[in-house]
Amino acid sequence: MLTDTEQSKKYVDLHIHTKFSDGSSTLEEVMEAVAGKGLAAISITDHDCVDAYPLALEMGKDLGVEVIPGVELASEIQGIDIHILGYYVDFNNPEFTEKLHEMKEARFVRAQKIVSNLNKQGIDLRFETVLAIAGEGAIGRPHIASAMLKEELVFSFREAFDKYIGYDSPAYVEKLKMSPKEIFDLIKRAGGVSVLAHPGVTRVDERIPEFIRDGLQGIEVSHTEHPDAAIRHYLKICRKNSLAFTGGSDFHSDKHRKFELGYPRVPYAAVESLKGRRPCK
């Protein structure tokens, strides 16, 4: 375990996406950037996907960077996306990998339906373009927006969401849903720790006590879109409820989300807070 002095000099980024989901960078590009930032620990938290592992662990070992197996899963309550991060998950756990496969397949079918709905509206988007952009990753709406931009069907990434594929648009298709409790339980059975992602963005503070009762073990305190007041607020909730406190850049892409890898600066103490909440074996 690192001493307090060593911890204070080390920083981590526990919320990073790659091309395996809706990020724009390959795992190799991300790990190269991580090495350049001098980060002590990271977690690749792709949506509904752990395809970055075990290679990410091997690359981390070569670079001297601690890599924590992670994932980001989504639930929905009354039209609000609730994102939950899972850390220290066993990416070989049969139940866990089967559920992720089911969710990835559902994403593919959902994307097909969204493109079909766009076509019915006279938006001549080709599904092949979406697949080319998504590669082998779990397909999400950002891939569809990028495809629309590539085919010059919209002027900007934001326009694609605001006018065509956002929640209130005719082309929108609901995703496969799991309740927050189902996700907490799934992560726990895979040996992981569940953390509520960017609550300052989703604004579901009134549900945090319910989530804690259902098995939530931590809160993402530091996030690119959390101002200092939000960081203090969520850190206070963590301390009051003995929750893990984490943070990360939520890095996806420098195209549509200008979040810089390694920022905000998250101390290594966040990793220690996670380790203390791992299920006993």
JOPEBEL-V187935 format. One record per backbone hydrogen bond with DSSP energy under -0.5 kcal/mol. CO is the residue of the C=O (numbers start at 1). NH is the residue of the N-H. Records with the same first field share a line. If there is no record, write none. Layout:
CO->NH + NH
//
This chain:
3->7
4->8
5->9
6->9
7->10 + 268
10->268
11->40 + 41
12->266
13->43
15->250 + 251
16->45
18->21 + 23
20->138
25->19
26->30
27->31
28->32
29->33
30->34
31->35
32->36
33->37
34->38 + 39
35->38
40->66
41->13
42->68
43->16 + 45
44->70
46->49 + 72
50->53
52->56
54->57 + 58
55->59
56->60
57->61
58->62
59->63
60->64 + 65
66->42 + 68
67->69
69->88 + 89
71->86
72->48
73->84
75->82
77->80
79->81
80->77
81->83
82->75
83->197
84->73
85->195
86->71
87->193
89->91
90->93
93->97
94->98
95->99
96->100
97->101
98->102
99->103
100->104
101->105
102->106
103->107
104->108
105->109
106->110
107->111
108->112
109->113
110->114
111->115
112->116
113->117
114->118
115->119
116->120
117->121
118->121 + 123
119->122
122->124
123->125
126->129 + 130
127->131
128->132
129->133
130->134
131->135
134->137
140->143 + 144
141->145
142->146
143->147
144->148
145->149
146->150
147->151
148->153 + 154
149->152
156->160
157->161
158->162
159->163 + 164
160->164 + 165
161->166
164->171
166->169
169->172
178->76
179->183
180->184
181->185
182->186
183->187
184->188
185->189
186->190
187->192
188->191
190->90
193->87
194->217 + 218
195->85
196->220
198->201 + 202
199->203 + 204
204->207
205->208
207->211
208->212
209->213
210->214
211->215 + 216
212->215
217->244
218->196
219->221 + 246
222->248
223->226
225->227
227->230 + 231
228->232
229->233
230->234
231->235
232->236
233->237
234->238
235->239
236->240
237->241
238->242 + 243
239->242
244->219
246->221 + 222
247->14
248->224
251->17
252->24 + 25
253->257 + 259
257->253 + 259
260->263
264->266
265->267
266->12
267->270
268->271 + 272
269->273
270->274
271->275
272->276
274->277
275->278
//
